[in-house]
Amino acid sequence: MSAHDPWAGMTALVDPSRRALYDHVRRAGRPVSREEAADATGMSRGLAAFHLDKLVDVGLLQARYQAPPGQPRGRGRSPKVYEATGDEIAVSIPERRYRLVAEILAAAVADDPRCADRAATEHAHRHGHTLGSALRAGHGPDLLAALTQLGFEPEATTGRVLLHNCPFHALAARHTGLICGLNHAFLAGLLDGLGATEVHARLAPHPGRCCVELSPAAPVRDAAP
C-alpha cells in the first residue's frame, strides 16, 4: 500500500461485497474477469465491476485488459481482469513503520556484515535523503507535511519542531541506541533531501516523544579575512 492510504483500503474492505470480491481475486492467484468474479460472489456483472474498480482505486487490486486464452489477437475487445497487488494492509495507532527499519538493517548487513552498525547509519541517511528528494520533486519542500505523512506527528513550536510519535517505538524501547541513531540519521537525510537547510535534526530524548527534534540550524559564519 505504499502509494495509497491504508485507511482507505481498510474502509473498502468493511463492505461485505467488496471483501468477498477481494478475497476471491486474492485466492485465485491469477487474473480474474468481472464475469468470473460476479459469478463467484453471486453479484450482477455491473455491481461487481463497480466494486472491483473501487478496490483498484484504493490500491488493493490492479487491473488490465487481457484477451482470454486461445483468443486470436484483434478478435473482439479484451476483457478487463483483476489481480491482487500483493501489498499488505497494516494500520496502527499511532502509526509505526517497522518495515523501514527492516529494509535499512537488511541492506546494511548485505552491504557490510562486519560493520553493519556503521553501514546501517549510512543506509538510514540515504533512505531519508532519497525520500526527501522524491517528496520535494513531487510536492515541494513541505517539511511538516512530510513528517506527518511518515507518522511522526510533528508540532511546530517557537524555534523547534517536536515529534510526538516515534514510528519505531517498540524497537526503540528494546534497542534504544541503535534505533534512535538510525532515526536521527534518517531524519537528517530527509531534511537534506527536502532542502530544509534552515533546520537540523538533533537527538533530544524526552518521555512520550520521538528521540529526535528539529531546531534551527546554526548560522554559517563567514571566514575571517
FENVENTA-V928209 format. One line per field, one symbol per residue. ss: DSSP state (~ for helix, > for strand, _ for the rest). A space follows every 50 residues. Layout:
ss=???
This chain:
ss=_____~~~~~~~~~_~~~~~~~~~~~~~___>>~~~~~~~~___~~~~~~ ~~~~~~~___>>>>>>____________>>>>>>_____________~~~ ~~~~~~~~~~~_~~~~~~~~~~~~~~~~~~~~~~~~~~~___~~~~~~~_ ___>>>>__>>>>_____~~~~~~_~~~~~~~~~~~~~~~~~~~____>> >>>________>>>>>_________
